[in-house]
Amino acid sequence: MIVCRSAAELERIHASCRIVAELLRDLESMIRPGISTLELDRYAEKMILSRKARPAFKGYRGYPATLCTSLNEGVVHGIPSSRVVLKEGDILSIDVGVEKDGYYGDAATTVPVGSVDPDLSRLLEVTRRALDLGIEKVRIGNRVSDISVAVQRTAESSGFSVVRDFVGHGIGSALHEEPQVPNYGKPGTGALLQEGMVLAIEPMVNLRGSAVKILKDKWTVVTADGGCSAHFEHTVAVTRQGPWILSQWDT
């Protein structure tokens, strides 16, 4: 069932998203060669708790950490570790969710570690643009597939591929709600967008092929061919004025 949220509910989702946005800004400034992903995770948990909120991922279906930190060929759900230490030229995807007062926020970004290969810079640029163009389609009367097609066309026209095994989702009083928001699709299909719907839109774009695999930890998703992957995500509400990016970094 797809839930359309009231104005009061949107404000509560926005409150969670503001914590997410602030945290991702902090983490971006911390990323440098020599820091471990576990250090980032510890900071994130402490910061979220200080805002009288709760890390939404920790304990979700048994997930052990606050952040998902996916390095280079990592797509999503990478587990922070003291053994994963960033080095110059890496790219790191950070995904984080927050629950506050019964409502959820979710967003992700991919950050270069120092100077990176031009192909990786372009991968990040295109994936971020795919998110922006997908968000532009979040308008009353459009369909979910309008978002999906915008993401897919942006990625594939640049020579990259979109991940098909993992998708975006509705969000609100649960971390994952209907509808699913794939990063590929056919025009004119999927749920009709209505005022008050809230979507977590999250392009996952691979440098080479779209196939992925899950590692032995049963969480970490990586590209099957070892190529790098980028991941950007915002929580977005459907409003009469157009898309409201609840997790906008500059709010």
Wavefront OBJ file of the C-alpha trace (Angstrom):
o trace
v 0.000 0.000 0.000
v 1.273 3.438 -0.942
v 0.794 6.092 1.753
v 0.347 9.789 0.999
v 1.639 11.858 3.908
v 0.042 14.910 5.500
v 1.884 18.221 5.770
v 2.611 17.478 9.436
v 4.042 14.081 8.562
v 6.232 15.589 5.841
v 7.701 17.962 8.390
v 8.573 15.032 10.659
v 10.218 13.174 7.784
v 12.058 16.392 6.971
v 13.375 16.569 10.545
v 14.960 13.137 10.158
v 16.297 14.047 6.730
v 17.937 17.204 8.065
v 19.989 15.073 10.443
v 20.956 12.833 7.533
v 21.980 15.837 5.428
v 24.036 17.395 8.221
v 25.746 14.090 8.924
v 26.662 13.483 5.275
v 28.195 16.971 5.104
v 30.266 16.169 8.189
v 31.386 12.822 6.805
v 32.376 14.328 3.458
v 34.689 16.730 5.284
v 36.241 13.838 7.231
v 37.094 11.680 4.233
v 40.832 11.584 3.582
v 43.560 9.014 3.003
v 44.306 7.065 6.185
v 40.880 7.191 7.841
v 39.001 3.925 8.327
v 35.356 3.386 7.552
v 34.861 2.297 11.179
v 35.959 5.759 12.336
v 33.314 7.290 10.092
v 30.705 4.904 11.478
v 31.533 5.714 15.092
v 31.239 9.426 14.413
v 27.911 8.896 12.644
v 26.336 6.928 15.486
v 27.451 9.441 18.094
v 26.142 12.367 16.045
v 22.733 10.762 15.392
v 22.240 9.882 19.051
v 23.177 13.445 20.035
v 20.191 14.651 17.986
v 17.865 12.408 20.027
v 17.412 10.201 16.975
v 18.247 6.598 16.135
v 20.441 5.039 13.434
v 17.849 3.452 11.152
v 20.150 0.838 9.622
v 21.713 -0.560 12.789
v 19.874 -3.754 13.677
v 17.669 -3.586 10.570
v 17.363 -7.228 9.494
v 20.503 -7.807 11.552
v 22.698 -5.169 9.906
v 25.552 -4.429 12.354
v 26.429 -0.766 11.730
v 25.106 2.793 11.457
v 26.473 3.495 7.976
v 26.775 1.517 4.792
v 30.246 2.270 3.427
v 30.907 0.832 -0.026
v 34.424 1.258 -1.433
v 35.327 1.345 -5.136
v 33.642 -1.795 -6.590
v 31.249 -1.794 -3.618
v 27.703 -0.935 -4.713
v 25.719 -0.883 -1.447
v 25.610 -2.335 2.066
v 29.338 -2.350 2.736
v 29.986 -2.877 6.454
v 32.330 -0.345 8.141
v 35.572 -1.874 9.401
v 38.857 -0.866 10.986
v 40.515 -2.892 8.227
v 39.063 -0.746 5.449
v 41.364 2.287 5.345
v 40.874 4.890 2.627
v 43.683 5.726 0.234
v 44.251 8.336 -2.441
v 42.263 7.587 -5.584
v 39.476 5.611 -3.897
v 35.797 6.464 -4.121
v 33.562 5.793 -1.121
v 29.772 5.541 -1.159
v 28.117 6.402 2.166
v 24.466 5.558 2.804
v 22.744 6.512 6.065
v 19.251 6.404 7.510
v 17.830 8.124 10.591
v 14.639 7.566 12.558
v 13.337 10.371 14.768
v 9.934 10.475 16.434
v 8.697 7.576 14.335
v 9.664 8.917 10.897
v 12.611 8.128 8.648
v 15.118 9.918 6.446
v 17.559 8.280 4.033
v 20.261 9.592 1.693
v 23.574 8.610 0.156
v 26.566 10.185 -1.536
v 29.766 9.008 -3.186
v 32.929 10.900 -2.336
v 36.346 10.890 -4.027
v 39.337 10.348 -1.750
v 41.808 12.961 -2.899
v 42.475 12.963 -6.629
v 40.765 10.188 -8.563
v 40.944 8.835 -12.096
v 39.047 10.993 -14.631
v 36.770 8.058 -15.466
v 35.729 7.881 -11.811
v 35.155 11.620 -11.629
v 32.886 11.293 -14.640
v 31.080 8.315 -13.064
v 30.318 10.417 -9.983
v 29.214 13.386 -12.076
v 26.884 11.309 -14.236
v 25.356 9.446 -11.287
v 24.685 12.709 -9.479
v 23.106 14.112 -12.646
v 20.981 10.983 -12.999
v 19.634 11.620 -9.500
v 18.915 15.268 -10.302
v 17.082 14.396 -13.521
v 15.135 11.646 -11.778
v 14.062 14.107 -9.092
v 12.802 16.520 -11.765
v 10.206 13.883 -12.676
v 8.735 13.837 -9.144
v 5.551 15.669 -10.086
v 1.864 14.990 -9.549
v 0.500 12.981 -12.472
v 3.803 11.463 -13.528
v 4.557 7.806 -12.908
v 7.374 6.099 -11.035
v 8.773 4.917 -14.374
v 9.330 8.533 -15.424
v 11.917 8.703 -12.652
v 13.347 5.319 -13.610
v 13.672 6.136 -17.301
v 15.390 9.468 -16.581
v 17.997 7.720 -14.430
v 18.570 4.893 -16.893
v 18.886 7.135 -19.949
v 21.323 9.458 -18.200
v 23.591 6.628 -17.096
v 23.489 4.538 -20.236
v 23.882 7.458 -22.645
v 27.190 8.138 -20.905
v 28.400 4.569 -21.367
v 27.667 3.359 -17.834
v 25.147 0.795 -16.545
v 22.498 0.891 -13.836
v 22.175 -1.733 -11.120
v 18.955 -3.710 -11.514
v 19.075 -5.913 -8.423
v 18.566 -3.073 -5.927
v 16.095 -0.200 -6.164
v 14.821 2.922 -4.477
v 11.683 2.874 -2.352
v 8.953 4.691 -0.553
v 9.801 5.942 2.930
v 7.945 7.478 5.856
v 6.935 5.709 9.059
v 8.987 2.725 7.892
v 12.418 2.698 6.296
v 11.210 0.795 3.232
v 7.683 1.304 1.951
v 5.869 0.980 -1.349
v 6.395 1.792 -4.138
v 9.692 0.415 -5.374
v 11.627 2.910 -7.504
v 13.853 1.057 -9.992
v 16.679 2.798 -11.841
v 15.439 1.387 -15.144
v 12.062 0.858 -16.755
v 9.571 1.548 -19.501
v 7.846 4.925 -19.899
v 4.264 5.162 -18.694
v 4.405 2.356 -16.143
v 4.498 2.116 -12.370
v 2.534 3.894 -9.679
v 0.947 7.273 -10.358
v 2.649 10.032 -8.358
v 0.284 11.765 -5.960
v 0.636 14.637 -3.526
v 2.179 13.501 -0.243
v 4.060 10.491 -1.555
v 7.662 10.288 -0.325
v 10.324 8.452 -2.308
v 13.935 7.531 -1.670
v 15.427 7.847 -5.149
v 18.862 6.250 -5.377
v 20.721 5.700 -8.636
v 23.425 3.025 -8.367
v 25.567 3.294 -11.498
v 28.442 1.018 -12.494
v 31.501 1.912 -14.522
v 31.138 -1.255 -16.583
v 28.514 -4.028 -16.404
v 25.317 -3.966 -14.368
v 25.737 -7.393 -12.710
v 26.439 -7.557 -8.984
v 27.163 -10.191 -6.357
v 26.874 -10.426 -2.564
v 29.974 -11.271 -0.548
v 30.280 -13.926 2.141
v 29.302 -11.464 4.904
v 25.800 -11.658 3.329
v 25.589 -7.856 3.139
v 28.278 -6.290 0.976
v 27.185 -5.924 -2.653
v 29.950 -5.493 -5.249
v 30.091 -5.336 -9.026
v 30.544 -8.745 -10.614
v 33.274 -7.475 -12.955
v 35.240 -5.489 -10.361
v 34.484 -2.109 -11.912
v 33.764 0.827 -9.632
v 30.246 1.922 -8.675
v 28.673 5.185 -7.526
v 25.545 5.743 -5.426
v 23.629 8.954 -4.761
v 20.285 9.201 -2.969
v 17.775 11.765 -1.758
v 14.447 11.501 0.042
v 11.934 13.475 -2.034
v 8.293 14.418 -1.444
v 5.660 14.909 -4.149
v 4.045 18.332 -3.670
v 1.829 20.695 -5.665
v 4.869 22.935 -6.102
v 6.961 20.084 -7.519
v 9.634 17.911 -5.911
v 10.641 18.770 -2.336
v 14.106 17.371 -1.625
v 13.800 16.667 2.088
v 17.450 15.587 2.426
v 18.924 18.527 0.505
v 22.487 19.145 1.718
v 22.145 22.942 1.975
v 18.994 23.036 4.124
l 1 2 3 4 5 6 7 8 9 10 11 12 13 14 15 16 17 18 19 20 21 22 23 24 25 26 27 28 29 30 31 32 33 34 35 36 37 38 39 40 41 42 43 44 45 46 47 48 49 50 51 52 53 54 55 56 57 58 59 60 61 62 63 64 65 66 67 68 69 70 71 72 73 74 75 76 77 78 79 80 81 82 83 84 85 86 87 88 89 90 91 92 93 94 95 96 97 98 99 100 101 102 103 104 105 106 107 108 109 110 111 112 113 114 115 116 117 118 119 120 121 122 123 124 125 126 127 128 129 130 131 132 133 134 135 136 137 138 139 140 141 142 143 144 145 146 147 148 149 150 151 152 153 154 155 156 157 158 159 160 161 162 163 164 165 166 167 168 169 170 171 172 173 174 175 176 177 178 179 180 181 182 183 184 185 186 187 188 189 190 191 192 193 194 195 196 197 198 199 200 201 202 203 204 205 206 207 208 209 210 211 212 213 214 215 216 217 218 219 220 221 222 223 224 225 226 227 228 229 230 231 232 233 234 235 236 237 238 239 240 241 242 243 244 245 246 247 248 249 250 251
